[in-house]
Amino acid sequence: MTLPKVPVPDAVAILIGRQMPERVARAEREAVNQAYNVGLCRKPEYAEAREWALADLARANKVLGAYNPGLLVTPKAVAR
């Protein structure tokens, strides 16, 4: 049995975000942005841009993993 996703109100998300250190919140934003960019760079001519995005994603995940391993972001986890 899977539960349906319930949207989190903005005020609750802000309260949750305030509990995190600024460096972790910044790393989370960076990881989500770079994971999205990896998805955009699928063609062979964008290989260099994809590698840069993966490197930035790995750097952000290093900070997130040190804070809480459950926060790691993968390119497949980001869907916009």
Rosetta silent file (secondary structure, phi, psi, omega in degrees, C-alpha in Angstrom):
SEQUENCE: MTLPKVPVPDAVAILIGRQMPERVARAEREAVNQAYNVGLCRKPEYAEAREWALADLARANKVLGAYNPGLLVTPKAVAR
SCORE:     score description
SCORE:     0.000 S_00000001
   1 L     0.000  126.107  176.936    0.000    0.000    0.000 S_00000001
   2 L  -110.331  141.617 -179.819    1.401    3.345   -0.984 S_00000001
   3 L   -88.908  145.035  177.909    0.207    6.567    0.480 S_00000001
   4 L   -70.065  150.814  177.332   -0.657    9.504   -1.763 S_00000001
   5 L   -73.199  134.845  179.570    1.703   12.463   -1.773 S_00000001
   6 L  -112.240  127.311  179.674    0.394   15.342    0.279 S_00000001
   7 L   -66.525  142.791  178.911    1.559   18.856   -0.565 S_00000001
   8 L   -94.556  125.297  177.675    3.413   20.675    2.186 S_00000001
   9 L   -59.875  150.132 -177.528    2.156   24.221    2.821 S_00000001
  10 H   -57.413  -39.951 -178.806    4.736   26.943    2.199 S_00000001
  11 H   -63.235  -38.265  178.937    4.729   28.062    5.837 S_00000001
  12 H   -69.065  -41.598  178.507    5.568   24.523    6.991 S_00000001
  13 H   -61.932  -38.689  178.205    8.340   24.214    4.395 S_00000001
  14 H   -65.447  -41.810  178.117    9.821   27.505    5.602 S_00000001
  15 H   -63.642  -40.457  177.844    9.773   26.302    9.217 S_00000001
  16 H   -64.641  -43.286 -179.505   11.473   23.060    8.235 S_00000001
  17 H   -63.552  -31.587 -179.849   14.072   24.977    6.216 S_00000001
  18 H   -71.222  -18.261  179.638   14.903   27.235    9.151 S_00000001
  19 L   -80.022  -15.991 -179.353   15.922   24.216   11.218 S_00000001
  20 L   -90.786  146.138  172.417   18.711   23.376    8.757 S_00000001
  21 L   -62.525  151.693 -176.858   22.074   25.123    8.700 S_00000001
  22 H   -59.352  -39.104 -178.597   22.411   27.587    5.813 S_00000001
  23 H   -64.031  -32.978  179.449   25.200   25.588    4.157 S_00000001
  24 H   -74.404  -41.361  177.619   22.956   22.499    4.016 S_00000001
  25 H   -62.853  -40.802  178.549   19.997   24.442    2.590 S_00000001
  26 H   -64.778  -41.853  179.154   22.310   25.968   -0.033 S_00000001
  27 H   -65.698  -35.533  178.658   23.715   22.525   -0.884 S_00000001
  28 H   -66.007  -44.380  177.196   20.188   21.139   -1.239 S_00000001
  29 H   -61.363  -44.145 -179.990   19.203   23.882   -3.690 S_00000001
  30 H   -62.873  -42.451 -179.024   22.428   23.353   -5.630 S_00000001
  31 H   -63.966  -43.894  179.924   21.926   19.574   -5.755 S_00000001
  32 H   -65.396  -42.686  179.120   18.370   19.844   -7.061 S_00000001
  33 H   -63.019  -44.171 -177.876   19.385   22.410   -9.693 S_00000001
  34 H   -71.409  -34.480  176.231   22.341   20.355  -10.894 S_00000001
  35 H   -63.661  -38.607  176.007   20.319   17.123  -10.966 S_00000001
  36 H   -64.847  -42.374  179.817   17.819   18.920  -13.204 S_00000001
  37 H   -64.185  -35.279  177.342   20.672   20.179  -15.412 S_00000001
  38 H   -61.137  -40.286  178.293   22.026   16.640  -15.783 S_00000001
  39 H   -65.163  -28.652  179.036   18.647   15.638  -17.177 S_00000001
  40 H   -76.992  -23.698 -173.679   18.825   18.445  -19.742 S_00000001
  41 L   -99.471   58.658 -177.442   22.278   17.385  -20.996 S_00000001
  42 L   -86.811  -29.089 -176.182   21.419   14.019  -22.545 S_00000001
  43 L   -73.418  151.906 -178.457   22.827   14.564  -26.037 S_00000001
  44 H   -59.246  -31.413 -178.180   26.487   13.714  -26.756 S_00000001
  45 H   -71.975  -11.500  178.105   27.352   17.321  -27.634 S_00000001
  46 H  -104.128   19.941 -176.190   26.441   18.346  -24.064 S_00000001
  47 H   -60.806  -40.511 -178.916   28.752   15.794  -22.427 S_00000001
  48 H   -66.666  -41.243  177.552   31.060   18.423  -20.964 S_00000001
  49 H   -64.363  -38.099  177.677   28.156   20.365  -19.428 S_00000001
  50 H   -63.381  -41.367  179.329   26.789   17.104  -18.013 S_00000001
  51 H   -64.414  -39.793  176.975   30.144   16.318  -16.393 S_00000001
  52 H   -63.414  -42.945 -179.959   30.263   19.785  -14.799 S_00000001
  53 H   -64.989  -40.632  178.247   26.723   19.328  -13.471 S_00000001
  54 H   -65.053  -37.107  177.956   27.573   15.873  -12.095 S_00000001
  55 H   -65.779  -42.991  177.558   30.661   17.276  -10.361 S_00000001
  56 H   -65.432  -37.657  177.574   28.608   20.061   -8.752 S_00000001
  57 H   -63.816  -42.053  179.004   25.952   17.512   -7.763 S_00000001
  58 H   -64.366  -40.014  178.916   28.584   15.309   -6.128 S_00000001
  59 H   -64.101  -43.373  178.724   30.006   18.275   -4.222 S_00000001
  60 H   -67.479  -39.023  179.300   26.546   19.255   -2.945 S_00000001
  61 H   -66.072  -27.854  177.503   25.724   15.641   -2.043 S_00000001
  62 H   -63.630  -42.372  177.817   28.894   15.463    0.020 S_00000001
  63 H   -67.921  -45.059 -179.166   27.574   18.267    2.250 S_00000001
  64 H   -64.065  -41.453 -179.647   24.078   16.766    2.350 S_00000001
  65 H   -65.771  -33.616  177.588   25.373   13.283    3.148 S_00000001
  66 H   -69.174  -32.874 -179.541   27.463   14.584    6.035 S_00000001
  67 H   -80.320  -48.788 -179.606   24.387   16.285    7.507 S_00000001
  68 L  -160.520  113.539 -177.773   21.830   13.524    6.800 S_00000001
  69 H   -59.478  -19.287  178.287   22.342   10.621    4.362 S_00000001
  70 H   -74.579   -8.885 -178.296   18.603   10.646    3.601 S_00000001
  71 H   -92.197   -1.732 -177.265   18.929   14.014    1.845 S_00000001
  72 L   -57.526  140.669 -177.547   21.107   12.779   -1.044 S_00000001
  73 L  -112.978  133.566  174.776   19.823   13.855   -4.464 S_00000001
  74 L  -115.278  155.275  178.635   20.118   11.736   -7.616 S_00000001
  75 H   -58.973  -32.041 -179.058   19.412   12.911  -11.166 S_00000001
  76 H   -74.680  -20.321 -176.944   16.543   10.387  -11.424 S_00000001
  77 H   -79.720  -15.202 -176.001   14.912   11.723   -8.256 S_00000001
  78 L   -97.404  118.435  176.372   14.325   15.176   -9.719 S_00000001
  79 L  -131.600  122.016  179.586   11.220   15.553  -11.852 S_00000001
  80 L  -115.095    0.000    0.000    9.894   18.972  -12.789 S_00000001
